[in-house]
Amino acid sequence: MLQMIWFRTDLRVQDNSALAAAMGSGPTVALYLISPAQWLAHDDAPSKVDFWLRNLKNLADELGKLNVPLLVRHADDWSAAPQVIAELCQQLQTSTVHANEEYGVHESRRDQAVSEALDELGITFTSHLDQLFFKPGSVLTQSGTYFKVYSQFRKVCYQRLHSALPTVLAPPKAQAQLAISSDAVPEQVSGFATPSETLRQLWPAGEAEARRRIDDFAAEHIDFYQSTRDFPAKPGTSQLSAYLAAGVISPRQCLHAALSANQGEFDSGNPGVVTWINELLWREFYKHILVGYPRVSMHRAFRAETEALAWRNAPIELKAWQEGRTGLPIIDAAMRQLLATGWMHNRLRMVVAMFVTKNLLIDWREGERFFMRHLIDGDLAANNGGWQWSSSTGTDSAPYFRIFNPLSQSQKFDPDGRFIRQWLPELVGLNKSNIHNPAAMGGLFGIADYPAPIVDLSKSRSRALAAFKSLPHFAGTEAP
């Protein structure tokens, strides 16, 4: 009987759980749904949708080598998915639909609706663990609840990995040709502008590129990851986040590459490798949080008591931040990097998020939304987790009194101003002392194209502390 694999954020043929299961069960056809209304509702960035399409074209070529036709259908939003998939399955006389698990509330409801529609037709819907090492609900506290603290979650994950290491699946073998033709992959989707060619060239599509990046990182950079990852001017990170988010490479492939660079060790040996594996587990943790605490994927704070926080309505300041015009060079350079490349260095994601939520006291949801609308690696779990950590509203979050100072962060992690000069050419003439805070020069330098700071860092810090202390939960607590 004919099998179907429904591709979503798993755009690869190597180490793909659902594809392996489908092709191991019988002749297989592939499906991808174009859902522009749903993607718009989820704030998916134009660069990310374009990245999906480019990877989908590459996937079609790789599936062609396996004689698996790729069918492309339109379901404007996910409420249409059950009918579209059911009709196609009836047309093709499909017996089973295979899909890799996804974890947001909307994703779960979509899959449940598809499963019920297919069940009425006697067609089986089978989901597979693929995005994660461990199925959500299988890593719990002793009381049977989902972990809220990363370090405790990580400890259990290490124990599980030591006893049962996830394996990388063998490459699938080509099947006999089917009398079904593949569909063309669209060049563009309505509602999403095509990004610049410069941005596209920064993120080439395809499994081969993802594999090249992980191999290069493991060979050249992972040993120094712990010491270089916080410096945005250095090539200290893997640049794999977009490929992981789109499923062009699997976390299992990443884990095995790291272990190969560390003689098979998880939590000993090279500290750079251990630190990077911990980042893979942070990704895992936040996806488990989506399932265990679904309110976080419905625009709700993880810490319910912080919903009462008196966020400011400051549209002019918000727009200045969005456009990289805050007058604080490290913030503006980071935002311009995001706008130009669809990506931002992880240290800077924390710095700019804390600036928005603490110094500007603007609701973290504004920042979360803006990031999703511009990130090529936008991932609900990781983005939400990062913003809620920075705003002190989330699980395992920064204490409310931890407020990064953009100036000291700039001096510490971009000491020579290399990153700032790359993105703020109007400041290129400043020395490494003045470039972090041109305002301290008293206007003598005459930088006509660069604004004064939009906020006083000291006063705004005090304002944020007062806002948090006004919440009943924080009453009586003092910043150290």
Secondary structure, DSSP 4 states (H G I P E B T S, - for coil): -EEEEEESS---STT-HHHHHHHTTS-EEEEEEE-HHHHHHTT--HHHHHHHHHHHHHHHHHHHHTT--EEEEE-SSGGGHHHHHHHHHHHHTEEEEEEE---SHHHHHHHHHHHHHHHHTT-EEEEE--SSSS-TTSSB-TTS-B-SSHHHHHHHHHHHHHHSPPPPPPPPPPPPP-S-PPPPPPS--TT-PPPPHHHHHHS--SHHHHHHHHHHIIIIIGGGHHHHTT-TTS--S---HHHHHTTSS-HHHHHHHHHHTTTT-SSSS-HHHHHHHHHHHHHHHHHHHHHH-GGGGGT--SSGGGGG------HHHHHHHHTT-SS-HHHHHHHHHHHHHS---HHHHHHHHHIIIIIS---HHHHHHHHHTT-TT--HHHHHHHHHHHHT-STTPPPTT----HHHHHHHHSTT-HHHHHH-GGGTTS-TTTTT-GGGGTT-S--TTSPPPSS-HHHHHHHHHHHHHTSGGGTT----
